[in-house]
Amino acid sequence: MALSTIVSQKKQIKRKAPRGFLKRVFKRQKPQLRLEKSGDLLVHLNCLLFVHRLAEESRTNACESKCRVINKEHVLAAAKVKSRFLFLSKN
């Protein structure tokens, strides 16, 4: 393992989810919503997974268009694909 890999892993471990912020947002938007203790962490994890998948899809779109940099258009195209997939999976 390279030194840079070890340092980046330590930074990831030190970071924590913004639990207070998430709880405030939930209470403000949906006061009647009841979540279990770790519900805010599950929502945070879902958001991180979505962003990770969106980044992968955007990178794929950029590679297909033979572009080295991920542009706004690549992200928007990936978001359309992901949102269609989300709506289809709910039905």
N, CA, C and O atoms as a GROMACS GRO file, in nm:
protein
  364
    1MET      N    1   0.082  -0.118   0.000
    1MET     CA    2   0.000   0.000   0.000
    1MET      C    3   0.087   0.124   0.000
    1MET      O    4   0.182   0.136   0.077
    2ALA      N    5   0.051   0.215  -0.086
    2ALA     CA    6   0.126   0.340  -0.092
    2ALA      C    7   0.084   0.431   0.022
    2ALA      O    8  -0.024   0.417   0.078
    3LEU      N    9   0.171   0.524   0.054
    3LEU     CA   10   0.144   0.617   0.163
    3LEU      C   11   0.020   0.701   0.135
    3LEU      O   12  -0.058   0.729   0.226
    4SER      N   13   0.002   0.743   0.010
    4SER     CA   14  -0.114   0.827  -0.023
    4SER      C   15  -0.245   0.752  -0.003
    4SER      O   16  -0.346   0.812   0.034
    5THR      N   17  -0.244   0.621  -0.027
    5THR     CA   18  -0.364   0.541  -0.006
    5THR      C   19  -0.400   0.535   0.141
    5THR      O   20  -0.517   0.545   0.177
    6ILE      N   21  -0.301   0.520   0.226
    6ILE     CA   22  -0.325   0.512   0.370
    6ILE      C   23  -0.379   0.645   0.422
    6ILE      O   24  -0.471   0.647   0.503
    7VAL      N   25  -0.323   0.755   0.377
    7VAL     CA   26  -0.367   0.887   0.422
    7VAL      C   27  -0.511   0.912   0.379
    7VAL      O   28  -0.591   0.962   0.458
    8SER      N   29  -0.546   0.878   0.254
    8SER     CA   30  -0.682   0.903   0.208
    8SER      C   31  -0.783   0.817   0.284
    8SER      O   32  -0.895   0.862   0.308
    9GLN      N   33  -0.745   0.695   0.323
    9GLN     CA   34  -0.836   0.612   0.402
    9GLN      C   35  -0.858   0.672   0.539
    9GLN      O   36  -0.970   0.666   0.590
   10LYS      N   37  -0.756   0.729   0.600
   10LYS     CA   38  -0.772   0.791   0.731
   10LYS      C   39  -0.865   0.911   0.722
   10LYS      O   40  -0.945   0.934   0.812
   11LYS      N   41  -0.856   0.989   0.615
   11LYS     CA   42  -0.943   1.104   0.599
   11LYS      C   43  -1.088   1.060   0.586
   11LYS      O   44  -1.177   1.125   0.640
   12GLN      N   45  -1.112   0.951   0.515
   12GLN     CA   46  -1.248   0.903   0.499
   12GLN      C   47  -1.304   0.856   0.632
   12GLN      O   48  -1.422   0.878   0.659
   13ILE      N   49  -1.225   0.793   0.714
   13ILE     CA   50  -1.272   0.743   0.842
   13ILE      C   51  -1.305   0.858   0.937
   13ILE      O   52  -1.401   0.848   1.013
   14LYS      N   53  -1.228   0.966   0.933
   14LYS     CA   54  -1.250   1.078   1.024
   14LYS      C   55  -1.377   1.155   0.991
   14LYS      O   56  -1.437   1.215   1.080
   15ARG      N   57  -1.418   1.155   0.867
   15ARG     CA   58  -1.537   1.230   0.829
   15ARG      C   59  -1.662   1.161   0.880
   15ARG      O   60  -1.673   1.038   0.878
   16LYS      N   61  -1.756   1.241   0.927
   16LYS     CA   62  -1.881   1.187   0.978
   16LYS      C   63  -1.997   1.243   0.898
   16LYS      O   64  -1.987   1.349   0.836
   17ALA      N   65  -2.107   1.172   0.900
   17ALA     CA   66  -2.227   1.219   0.832
   17ALA      C   67  -2.285   1.338   0.907
   17ALA      O   68  -2.278   1.343   1.030
   18PRO      N   69  -2.340   1.434   0.836
   18PRO     CA   70  -2.398   1.552   0.901
   18PRO      C   71  -2.535   1.520   0.962
   18PRO      O   72  -2.638   1.560   0.909
   19ARG      N   73  -2.535   1.448   1.072
   19ARG     CA   74  -2.658   1.396   1.131
   19ARG      C   75  -2.752   1.507   1.176
   19ARG      O   76  -2.872   1.501   1.151
   20GLY      N   77  -2.699   1.607   1.243
   20GLY     CA   78  -2.783   1.716   1.291
   20GLY      C   79  -2.852   1.791   1.178
   20GLY      O   80  -2.970   1.823   1.185
   21PHE      N   81  -2.776   1.817   1.073
   21PHE     CA   82  -2.830   1.886   0.956
   21PHE      C   83  -2.941   1.803   0.893
   21PHE      O   84  -3.047   1.856   0.859
   22LEU      N   85  -2.917   1.673   0.876
   22LEU     CA   86  -3.017   1.586   0.814
   22LEU      C   87  -3.145   1.580   0.898
   22LEU      O   88  -3.255   1.585   0.843
   23LYS      N   89  -3.130   1.569   1.028
   23LYS     CA   90  -3.248   1.563   1.115
   23LYS      C   91  -3.328   1.693   1.108
   23LYS      O   92  -3.451   1.689   1.105
   24ARG      N   93  -3.258   1.808   1.104
   24ARG     CA   94  -3.328   1.936   1.093
   24ARG      C   95  -3.405   1.946   0.962
   24ARG      O   96  -3.519   1.994   0.959
   25VAL      N   97  -3.342   1.901   0.854
   25VAL     CA   98  -3.408   1.907   0.724
   25VAL      C   99  -3.532   1.817   0.723
   25VAL      O  100  -3.637   1.857   0.672
   26PHE      N  101  -3.520   1.698   0.779
   26PHE     CA  102  -3.636   1.607   0.784
   26PHE      C  103  -3.749   1.668   0.865
   26PHE      O  104  -3.865   1.664   0.823
   27LYS      N  105  -3.717   1.724   0.980
   27LYS     CA  106  -3.820   1.783   1.066
   27LYS      C  107  -3.886   1.904   0.999
   27LYS      O  108  -4.007   1.924   1.012
   28ARG      N  109  -3.806   1.983   0.928
   28ARG     CA  110  -3.860   2.102   0.863
   28ARG      C  111  -3.950   2.064   0.745
   28ARG      O  112  -4.057   2.123   0.727
   29GLN      N  113  -3.907   1.967   0.665
   29GLN     CA  114  -3.982   1.930   0.546
   29GLN      C  115  -4.100   1.838   0.575
   29GLN      O  116  -4.209   1.855   0.521
   30LYS      N  117  -4.077   1.741   0.662
   30LYS     CA  118  -4.181   1.641   0.693
   30LYS      C  119  -4.190   1.624   0.845
   30LYS      O  120  -4.134   1.528   0.898
   31PRO      N  121  -4.259   1.712   0.916
   31PRO     CA  122  -4.264   1.701   1.062
   31PRO      C  123  -4.336   1.576   1.111
   31PRO      O  124  -4.309   1.529   1.222
   32GLN      N  125  -4.427   1.520   1.030
   32GLN     CA  126  -4.499   1.401   1.072
   32GLN      C  127  -4.420   1.272   1.049
   32GLN      O  128  -4.461   1.165   1.094
   33LEU      N  129  -4.308   1.282   0.981
   33LEU     CA  130  -4.228   1.164   0.948
   33LEU      C  131  -4.155   1.112   1.071
   33LEU      O  132  -4.091   1.188   1.144
   34ARG      N  133  -4.166   0.982   1.093
   34ARG     CA  134  -4.098   0.920   1.206
   34ARG      C  135  -3.989   0.827   1.152
   34ARG      O  136  -4.017   0.735   1.076
   35LEU      N  137  -3.867   0.853   1.191
   35LEU     CA  138  -3.753   0.773   1.147
   35LEU      C  139  -3.693   0.700   1.265
   35LEU      O  140  -3.699   0.747   1.379
   36GLU      N  141  -3.634   0.584   1.237
   36GLU     CA  142  -3.562   0.515   1.343
   36GLU      C  143  -3.432   0.589   1.371
   36GLU      O  144  -3.398   0.685   1.301
   37LYS      N  145  -3.359   0.546   1.472
   37LYS     CA  146  -3.238   0.618   1.513
   37LYS      C  147  -3.136   0.635   1.401
   37LYS      O  148  -3.077   0.742   1.386
   38SER      N  149  -3.116   0.532   1.324
   38SER     CA  150  -3.014   0.539   1.219
   38SER      C  151  -3.075   0.571   1.082
   38SER      O  152  -3.010   0.552   0.980
   39GLY      N  153  -3.197   0.619   1.079
   39GLY     CA  154  -3.262   0.652   0.952
   39GLY      C  155  -3.190   0.760   0.876
   39GLY      O  156  -3.178   0.754   0.753
   40ASP      N  157  -3.141   0.861   0.948
   40ASP     CA  158  -3.068   0.969   0.880
   40ASP      C  159  -2.940   0.918   0.817
   40ASP      O  160  -2.899   0.966   0.711
   41LEU      N  161  -2.875   0.821   0.880
   41LEU     CA  162  -2.753   0.764   0.822
   41LEU      C  163  -2.784   0.684   0.696
   41LEU      O  164  -2.706   0.685   0.601
   42LEU      N  165  -2.898   0.616   0.694
   42LEU     CA  166  -2.937   0.541   0.575
   42LEU      C  167  -2.966   0.635   0.458
   42LEU      O  168  -2.931   0.605   0.344
   43VAL      N  169  -3.030   0.747   0.487
   43VAL     CA  170  -3.057   0.846   0.382
   43VAL      C  171  -2.925   0.903   0.330
   43VAL      O  172  -2.907   0.919   0.209
   44HIS      N  173  -2.833   0.932   0.421
   44HIS     CA  174  -2.702   0.984   0.381
   44HIS      C  175  -2.627   0.882   0.295
   44HIS      O  176  -2.566   0.919   0.194
   45LEU      N  177  -2.632   0.756   0.333
   45LEU     CA  178  -2.567   0.651   0.256
   45LEU      C  179  -2.629   0.638   0.117
   45LEU      O  180  -2.558   0.622   0.018
   46ASN      N  181  -2.762   0.646   0.109
   46ASN     CA  182  -2.828   0.641  -0.021
   46ASN      C  183  -2.785   0.756  -0.110
   46ASN      O  184  -2.763   0.737  -0.230
   47CYS      N  185  -2.773   0.875  -0.052
   47CYS     CA  186  -2.727   0.991  -0.130
   47CYS      C  187  -2.585   0.970  -0.182
   47CYS      O  188  -2.555   1.001  -0.297
   48LEU      N  189  -2.498   0.918  -0.096
   48LEU     CA  190  -2.360   0.893  -0.138
   48LEU      C  191  -2.354   0.788  -0.249
   48LEU      O  192  -2.278   0.803  -0.344
   49LEU      N  193  -2.434   0.683  -0.237
   49LEU     CA  194  -2.437   0.580  -0.340
   49LEU      C  195  -2.490   0.635  -0.472
   49LEU      O  196  -2.439   0.601  -0.579
   50PHE      N  197  -2.591   0.720  -0.464
   50PHE     CA  198  -2.645   0.781  -0.585
   50PHE      C  199  -2.539   0.868  -0.654
   50PHE      O  200  -2.522   0.860  -0.776
   51VAL      N  201  -2.469   0.949  -0.577
   51VAL     CA  202  -2.366   1.036  -0.634
   51VAL      C  203  -2.253   0.952  -0.695
   51VAL      O  204  -2.199   0.986  -0.800
   52HIS      N  205  -2.218   0.841  -0.628
   52HIS     CA  206  -2.113   0.753  -0.680
   52HIS      C  207  -2.156   0.692  -0.813
   52HIS      O  208  -2.078   0.689  -0.908
   53ARG      N  209  -2.279   0.642  -0.820
   53ARG     CA  210  -2.328   0.584  -0.946
   53ARG      C  211  -2.340   0.689  -1.055
   53ARG      O  212  -2.311   0.662  -1.172
   54LEU      N  213  -2.382   0.809  -1.017
   54LEU     CA  214  -2.392   0.918  -1.113
   54LEU      C  215  -2.254   0.953  -1.169
   54LEU      O  216  -2.240   0.980  -1.288
   55ALA      N  217  -2.153   0.954  -1.083
   55ALA     CA  218  -2.016   0.983  -1.128
   55ALA      C  219  -1.966   0.875  -1.223
   55ALA      O  220  -1.900   0.905  -1.323
   56GLU      N  221  -1.996   0.749  -1.192
   56GLU     CA  222  -1.954   0.640  -1.281
   56GLU      C  223  -2.019   0.653  -1.418
   56GLU      O  224  -1.953   0.639  -1.521
   57GLU      N  225  -2.150   0.678  -1.418
   57GLU     CA  226  -2.222   0.691  -1.545
   57GLU      C  227  -2.173   0.813  -1.623
   57GLU      O  228  -2.163   0.808  -1.746
   58SER      N  229  -2.144   0.922  -1.553
   58SER     CA  230  -2.093   1.042  -1.619
   58SER      C  231  -1.956   1.016  -1.681
   58SER      O  232  -1.927   1.062  -1.791
   59ARG      N  233  -1.874   0.941  -1.609
   59ARG     CA  234  -1.742   0.907  -1.663
   59ARG      C  235  -1.756   0.821  -1.788
   59ARG      O  236  -1.682   0.839  -1.884
   60THR      N  237  -1.850   0.728  -1.786
   60THR     CA  238  -1.874   0.644  -1.903
   60THR      C  239  -1.919   0.729  -2.021
   60THR      O  240  -1.873   0.709  -2.133
   61ASN      N  241  -2.009   0.824  -1.996
   61ASN     CA  242  -2.055   0.914  -2.103
   61ASN      C  243  -1.939   0.997  -2.159
   61ASN      O  244  -1.930   1.018  -2.280
   62ALA      N  245  -1.852   1.043  -2.072
   62ALA     CA  246  -1.737   1.122  -2.117
   62ALA      C  247  -1.642   1.036  -2.202
   62ALA      O  248  -1.589   1.083  -2.302
   63CYS      N  249  -1.622   0.912  -2.160
   63CYS     CA  250  -1.533   0.824  -2.237
   63CYS      C  251  -1.593   0.791  -2.374
   63CYS      O  252  -1.520   0.783  -2.473
   64GLU      N  253  -1.725   0.773  -2.379
   64GLU     CA  254  -1.790   0.743  -2.506
   64GLU      C  255  -1.778   0.859  -2.604
   64GLU      O  256  -1.766   0.838  -2.725
   65SER      N  257  -1.781   0.981  -2.552
   65SER     CA  258  -1.767   1.098  -2.640
   65SER      C  259  -1.621   1.138  -2.658
   65SER      O  260  -1.591   1.244  -2.713
   66LYS      N  261  -1.531   1.053  -2.612
   66LYS     CA  262  -1.386   1.073  -2.626
   66LYS      C  263  -1.341   1.206  -2.567
   66LYS      O  264  -1.261   1.279  -2.625
   67CYS      N  265  -1.395   1.236  -2.452
   67CYS     CA  266  -1.362   1.359  -2.381
   67CYS      C  267  -1.291   1.322  -2.251
   67CYS      O  268  -1.335   1.231  -2.181
   68ARG      N  269  -1.185   1.391  -2.219
   68ARG     CA  270  -1.110   1.359  -2.097
   68ARG      C  271  -1.172   1.419  -1.972
   68ARG      O  272  -1.148   1.373  -1.860
   69VAL      N  273  -1.252   1.523  -1.990
   69VAL     CA  274  -1.311   1.595  -1.878
   69VAL      C  275  -1.462   1.568  -1.876
   69VAL      O  276  -1.527   1.568  -1.980
   70ILE      N  277  -1.516   1.546  -1.757
   70ILE     CA  278  -1.660   1.526  -1.743
   70ILE      C  279  -1.726   1.663  -1.746
   70ILE      O  280  -1.702   1.747  -1.659
   71ASN      N  281  -1.811   1.684  -1.846
   71ASN     CA  282  -1.881   1.812  -1.863
   71ASN      C  283  -2.020   1.805  -1.801
   71ASN      O  284  -2.067   1.700  -1.758
   72LYS      N  285  -2.084   1.920  -1.798
   72LYS     CA  286  -2.220   1.930  -1.746
   72LYS      C  287  -2.315   1.840  -1.825
   72LYS      O  288  -2.404   1.778  -1.768
   73GLU      N  289  -2.295   1.833  -1.956
   73GLU     CA  290  -2.382   1.752  -2.041
   73GLU      C  291  -2.372   1.604  -2.006
   73GLU      O  292  -2.472   1.532  -2.010
   74HIS      N  293  -2.253   1.558  -1.973
   74HIS     CA  294  -2.234   1.418  -1.936
   74HIS      C  295  -2.311   1.385  -1.808
   74HIS      O  296  -2.374   1.280  -1.797
   75VAL      N  297  -2.304   1.476  -1.711
   75VAL     CA  298  -2.373   1.455  -1.583
   75VAL      C  299  -2.524   1.458  -1.603
   75VAL      O  300  -2.596   1.375  -1.548
   76LEU      N  301  -2.573   1.554  -1.682
   76LEU     CA  302  -2.717   1.564  -1.706
   76LEU      C  303  -2.770   1.441  -1.779
   76LEU      O  304  -2.879   1.392  -1.749
   77ALA      N  305  -2.693   1.391  -1.876
   77ALA     CA  306  -2.735   1.270  -1.947
   77ALA      C  307  -2.738   1.150  -1.852
   77ALA      O  308  -2.829   1.067  -1.860
   78ALA      N  309  -2.641   1.141  -1.765
   78ALA     CA  310  -2.637   1.032  -1.668
   78ALA      C  311  -2.752   1.044  -1.568
   78ALA      O  312  -2.809   0.944  -1.527
   79ALA      N  313  -2.785   1.167  -1.529
   79ALA     CA  314  -2.894   1.188  -1.434
   79ALA      C  315  -3.028   1.148  -1.495
   79ALA      O  316  -3.114   1.094  -1.426
   80LYS      N  317  -3.045   1.175  -1.624
   80LYS     CA  318  -3.169   1.135  -1.690
   80LYS      C  319  -3.182   0.984  -1.693
   80LYS      O  320  -3.291   0.930  -1.670
   81VAL      N  321  -3.074   0.915  -1.720
   81VAL     CA  322  -3.076   0.768  -1.723
   81VAL      C  323  -3.106   0.714  -1.584
   81VAL      O  324  -3.188   0.623  -1.569
   82LYS      N  325  -3.041   0.770  -1.481
   82LYS     CA  326  -3.061   0.722  -1.344
   82LYS      C  327  -3.202   0.751  -1.296
   82LYS      O  328  -3.263   0.666  -1.230
   83SER      N  329  -3.256   0.869  -1.327
   83SER     CA  330  -3.391   0.902  -1.280
   83SER      C  331  -3.495   0.814  -1.349
   83SER      O  332  -3.592   0.773  -1.286
   84ARG      N  333  -3.476   0.784  -1.477
   84ARG     CA  334  -3.567   0.693  -1.546
   84ARG      C  335  -3.563   0.556  -1.481
   84ARG      O  336  -3.666   0.491  -1.464
   85PHE      N  337  -3.444   0.511  -1.446
   85PHE     CA  338  -3.429   0.380  -1.382
   85PHE      C  339  -3.497   0.379  -1.246
   85PHE      O  340  -3.562   0.280  -1.211
   86LEU      N  341  -3.484   0.487  -1.169
   86LEU     CA  342  -3.547   0.495  -1.038
   86LEU      C  343  -3.698   0.490  -1.049
   86LEU      O  344  -3.764   0.421  -0.971
   87PHE      N  345  -3.755   0.564  -1.145
   87PHE     CA  346  -3.900   0.566  -1.160
   87PHE      C  347  -3.953   0.432  -1.209
   87PHE      O  348  -4.061   0.390  -1.169
   88LEU      N  349  -3.879   0.366  -1.295
   88LEU     CA  350  -3.923   0.236  -1.345
   88LEU      C  351  -3.917   0.130  -1.236
   88LEU      O  352  -4.001   0.040  -1.232
   89SER      N  353  -3.819   0.139  -1.148
   89SER     CA  354  -3.805   0.037  -1.044
   89SER      C  355  -3.911   0.051  -0.935
   89SER      O  356  -3.939  -0.046  -0.864
   90LYS      N  357  -3.971   0.171  -0.919
   90LYS     CA  358  -4.074   0.191  -0.816
   90LYS      C  359  -4.206   0.129  -0.857
   90LYS      O  360  -4.283   0.086  -0.770
   91ASN      N  361  -4.235   0.122  -0.987
   91ASN     CA  362  -4.365   0.070  -1.034
   91ASN      C  363  -4.372  -0.078  -1.029
   91ASN      O  364  -4.474  -0.136  -1.066
   0.00000   0.00000   0.00000
